[in-house]
Amino acid sequence: LYNTNRSHHITAETTADVKNNAFNFGCTFAEVEVDIPLCKVKVLDMVNVHDCGKVINPALAEGQVHGGMSMALGFALAEQELLDPATGRVVNTNFSDYKLLTTMDHPTLRAEFVENYEPTGAFGNRALGEPPAASGAPAIRNAIYHATGVTINELPMRPEVLYQRFKEEGLL
C-alpha cells in the first residue's frame, strides 16, 4: 500500500530530452462473414500492415502485431466491462462473465511490415507495442458495413448490438 509517510522520491542519474517523436503508421484489413438472422460476425481473415521503421527482430515483431490484433478482436467483438449504475463498480470481474477470445475464436492473423528507416529511432525503428491494436476494431466495423450496408458505432459489436442495428435498418 502507498503510504505518504514512508514514500521516497524517485531519482535518476540521467535524463533524456526527446525533441522528435517518430510517428508510426499501420492499417488493418479484415474479411468477415455476417450471419444476419443470428446477428453474428465471424472474422475470417485479418492482415495488419505496419511501418515500424527498421524491423530489428522479425519473429518478435510478428508476435507483437499478432498480440495487438488479438486485443483488437476482443475489443471489437466480445470484451465488455459492465458497471453497476448505482456504485460504479465493475460487476463482471471474472472470466465466466467477461468474455475473452481464445485461439479458437481467432481467424488467420497475418502481419506484414513496411520498413522505412527512422533516423530519430535508436536503431532506425519506431513504436510497435500498442499501434497494431488500434486499427483492428475499425477494420472489422468497416467490413461489417461493407457486407451489410449497416453502420455499427458501438463497441463491442456483440449480437445484441447487431440485432438492434439490423432491426433499425430493416434487415430483420
C-alpha positions as CSV (number, residue, x, y, z in Angstrom):
1,L,0.0,0.0,0.0
2,Y,1.1,3.5,-0.7
3,N,1.9,5.5,2.4
4,T,2.8,9.2,2.3
5,N,4.8,8.9,5.5
6,R,7.1,6.2,4.0
7,S,7.3,7.4,0.4
8,H,10.5,8.3,-1.3
9,H,11.2,10.4,-4.3
10,I,12.3,8.6,-7.5
11,T,15.6,9.9,-8.7
12,A,17.6,9.3,-11.8
13,E,21.2,9.6,-12.8
14,T,20.5,10.6,-16.4
15,T,17.7,12.2,-18.3
16,A,16.5,12.2,-21.8
17,D,15.3,15.2,-23.7
18,V,13.2,14.0,-26.7
19,K,12.8,16.7,-29.3
20,N,11.3,14.5,-32.0
21,N,8.6,11.9,-31.9
22,A,8.7,9.2,-34.6
23,F,5.2,8.6,-35.7
24,N,4.3,5.1,-36.7
25,F,1.8,4.0,-39.3
26,G,-0.3,1.0,-39.8
27,C,-3.5,-0.4,-41.1
28,T,-5.7,-3.5,-40.7
29,F,-7.7,-5.3,-43.3
30,A,-10.5,-7.7,-42.2
31,E,-12.6,-10.2,-44.0
32,V,-15.8,-11.1,-42.2
33,E,-18.8,-13.3,-42.6
34,V,-22.0,-11.9,-41.2
35,D,-25.0,-14.1,-40.3
36,I,-27.8,-11.5,-40.3
37,P,-30.6,-13.8,-38.8
38,L,-28.3,-14.9,-35.9
39,C,-26.6,-11.4,-35.6
40,K,-23.2,-13.0,-35.5
41,V,-19.9,-11.9,-37.0
42,K,-17.1,-14.3,-37.8
43,V,-13.8,-12.7,-38.8
44,L,-12.3,-15.0,-41.5
45,D,-9.0,-13.2,-42.2
46,M,-7.1,-10.3,-40.7
47,V,-4.0,-8.6,-42.0
48,N,-2.1,-5.8,-40.3
49,V,0.5,-3.9,-42.3
50,H,2.7,-1.8,-40.1
51,D,5.6,0.6,-40.6
52,C,7.7,0.4,-37.5
53,G,10.9,1.6,-39.2
54,K,13.7,-0.9,-39.2
55,V,12.5,-4.3,-38.0
56,I,15.1,-5.5,-35.5
57,N,13.7,-8.9,-34.6
58,P,11.2,-10.2,-37.2
59,A,9.8,-13.0,-35.1
60,L,9.2,-10.8,-32.1
61,A,7.7,-8.0,-34.3
62,E,5.3,-10.5,-35.8
63,G,4.3,-11.8,-32.4
64,Q,3.8,-8.2,-31.2
65,V,1.5,-7.5,-34.1
66,H,-0.4,-10.7,-33.6
67,G,-0.9,-9.8,-29.9
68,G,-2.3,-6.4,-31.0
69,M,-4.6,-7.9,-33.5
70,S,-5.8,-10.4,-30.8
71,M,-6.6,-7.5,-28.5
72,A,-8.4,-5.7,-31.3
73,L,-10.6,-8.7,-31.9
74,G,-11.7,-8.9,-28.3
75,F,-12.2,-5.1,-28.2
76,A,-14.3,-5.3,-31.4
77,L,-16.5,-8.3,-30.7
78,A,-16.5,-9.5,-27.2
79,E,-14.9,-7.7,-24.3
80,Q,-17.4,-5.5,-22.4
81,E,-16.9,-4.1,-18.9
82,L,-20.2,-3.9,-17.1
83,L,-20.6,-1.3,-14.4
84,D,-23.2,-1.2,-11.6
85,P,-25.0,2.1,-12.3
86,A,-25.6,2.8,-8.5
87,T,-22.0,2.2,-7.4
88,G,-19.8,2.4,-10.5
89,R,-18.2,-0.9,-9.6
90,V,-17.4,-3.5,-12.2
91,V,-19.8,-6.4,-12.0
92,N,-18.2,-8.8,-14.4
93,T,-15.0,-9.4,-12.5
94,N,-14.2,-12.9,-13.6
95,F,-13.6,-14.8,-16.8
96,S,-17.1,-16.5,-16.6
97,D,-18.8,-13.1,-17.0
98,Y,-16.1,-11.2,-19.0
99,K,-15.7,-12.8,-22.4
100,L,-12.1,-13.1,-23.6
101,L,-11.5,-14.6,-27.0
102,T,-9.3,-17.7,-27.2
103,T,-7.3,-19.0,-30.1
104,M,-10.3,-21.0,-31.2
105,D,-12.1,-17.6,-31.8
106,H,-9.2,-16.2,-33.9
107,P,-9.1,-16.1,-37.7
108,T,-5.9,-16.4,-39.6
109,L,-3.8,-13.4,-38.4
110,R,-1.1,-12.1,-40.7
111,A,1.5,-9.4,-40.1
112,E,3.3,-7.5,-42.8
113,F,5.9,-4.8,-42.5
114,V,6.9,-1.8,-44.5
115,E,10.4,-0.8,-43.4
116,N,11.2,2.9,-43.6
117,Y,14.3,3.7,-41.6
118,E,13.6,6.2,-38.9
119,P,16.6,8.5,-38.3
120,T,15.4,9.5,-34.8
121,G,15.0,5.9,-33.6
122,A,17.8,4.3,-31.7
123,F,18.3,1.6,-34.4
124,G,16.1,3.1,-37.1
125,N,13.0,1.8,-35.5
126,R,9.6,3.2,-34.4
127,A,6.9,2.0,-32.0
128,L,5.4,-1.4,-32.3
129,G,3.8,-2.0,-28.9
130,E,0.3,-0.7,-29.0
131,P,-0.2,0.6,-32.5
132,P,-1.2,-2.8,-34.0
133,A,-4.2,-2.9,-31.7
134,A,-5.6,0.5,-32.8
135,S,-6.9,-0.3,-36.3
136,G,-8.4,-3.7,-35.8
137,A,-11.9,-2.8,-34.5
138,P,-12.4,-0.1,-37.2
139,A,-11.4,-2.6,-39.9
140,I,-13.9,-5.2,-38.6
141,R,-16.6,-2.4,-38.3
142,N,-15.9,-1.4,-41.9
143,A,-16.1,-5.0,-43.1
144,I,-19.5,-5.4,-41.4
145,Y,-20.6,-2.2,-43.1
146,H,-19.3,-3.5,-46.5
147,A,-21.1,-6.8,-46.0
148,T,-24.5,-5.4,-44.8
149,G,-24.7,-1.7,-45.5
150,V,-25.3,-1.1,-41.8
151,T,-23.1,1.1,-39.7
152,I,-22.2,-0.1,-36.2
153,N,-21.0,2.7,-33.9
154,E,-20.8,0.8,-30.6
155,L,-18.2,-1.5,-29.2
156,P,-18.1,-4.3,-28.7
157,M,-20.2,-5.3,-31.7
158,R,-21.9,-8.1,-29.9
159,P,-25.0,-9.9,-31.2
160,E,-27.3,-7.6,-29.1
161,V,-25.8,-4.5,-30.8
162,L,-26.0,-6.1,-34.2
163,Y,-29.6,-7.1,-33.6
164,Q,-30.7,-3.6,-32.7
165,R,-29.0,-2.0,-35.7
166,F,-30.2,-4.7,-38.2
167,K,-33.7,-4.2,-36.8
168,E,-33.4,-0.4,-37.2
169,E,-32.2,-0.8,-40.8
170,G,-35.0,-3.3,-41.7
171,L,-32.8,-6.3,-42.2
172,L,-34.7,-8.3,-39.5
